[in-house]
């Protein structure tokens, strides 16, 4: 039986503070479900929440994971700054795909 290999993806969720734990979990689960419906293997989801240091660390970790694994897609949920993400995506070879219809 042939197995289908799903393209590797990393996720990025932009959370608007203050975010509760249930809200964070819902945003992450929604992105994982979206990745599954679209046929991606979601490796990890990173969060942006407006804290400059944490956001920068999250983007650095995302970049490192994408480079190390060869992920090709960055799935974005919420109002992430796409202009800020574009250079990172370009360096890592990621195609940015925004989850339609929501603002986490």
C-alpha positions in Angstrom: 0.0 0.0 0.0 1.6 3.3 -1.0 1.9 6.0 1.6 1.4 9.6 0.9 3.9 12.0 2.2 2.5 15.3 3.4 4.5 18.5 2.9 6.1 19.8 6.2 4.7 23.0 7.6 5.3 25.2 10.7 2.6 27.3 12.3 2.5 30.8 13.6 -0.4 32.1 15.7 -0.7 35.8 16.5 -2.5 36.2 19.9 -3.9 39.5 21.0 -3.1 40.1 24.7 -4.5 39.4 27.1 -4.9 35.8 25.9 -6.3 33.1 28.2 -5.0 29.6 28.2 -8.3 28.3 26.6 -7.9 31.0 23.8 -4.3 30.0 23.2 -5.3 26.3 23.0 -8.2 27.0 20.7 -6.0 29.0 18.3 -3.4 26.2 18.2 -6.0 23.5 17.7 -7.7 25.5 14.9 -4.4 25.9 13.1 -3.6 22.2 13.5 -7.0 21.2 12.1 -6.6 23.6 9.2 -3.2 22.1 8.4 -4.7 18.6 8.4 -7.6 19.7 6.1 -5.1 21.3 3.7 -2.9 18.2 3.6 0.1 19.5 5.6 2.2 17.8 8.4 2.4 20.5 11.0 5.6 20.2 12.9 5.2 22.9 15.5 3.2 26.0 16.2 4.9 29.2 17.5 3.1 32.1 19.1 3.4 35.9 18.8 1.8 38.0 21.5 3.3 41.5 21.1 6.1 40.9 23.6 9.1 42.0 21.5 11.7 39.7 23.1 9.4 36.6 23.1 8.2 37.3 19.6 11.8 37.6 18.4 12.8 34.3 20.1 9.7 32.6 18.6 10.6 33.7 15.1 14.2 32.6 15.6 13.1 29.2 16.8 10.7 29.0 13.8 13.4 29.9 11.4 15.8 27.3 12.9 13.2 24.5 12.8 12.1 25.3 9.2 15.8 25.3 8.1 16.6 22.1 10.0 13.6 20.1 8.8 13.2 21.4 5.3 9.7 22.6 6.0 8.2 24.5 3.0 5.1 26.1 4.3 4.4 28.6 7.1 0.8 28.5 8.2 -0.3 31.8 9.8 -3.4 32.4 12.0 -4.4 35.8 13.2 -3.1 39.3 12.5 0.6 38.5 12.3 2.7 41.2 10.6 3.3 39.6 7.2 5.9 42.2 6.2 7.9 41.2 9.3 7.5 37.5 8.5 8.3 37.8 4.8 12.1 38.1 5.1 12.2 35.1 7.5 10.1 33.1 5.1 12.4 34.0 2.2 15.5 33.0 4.1 14.0 29.7 5.1 12.3 29.0 1.8 8.9 29.0 3.3 5.7 29.8 1.4 3.4 31.8 3.7 -0.2 30.6 3.8 -2.6 32.6 5.9 -5.5 30.8 7.5 -8.6 32.4 6.0 -11.4 34.1 7.9 -10.2 34.7 11.4 -8.2 37.0 13.6 -6.9 34.9 16.5 
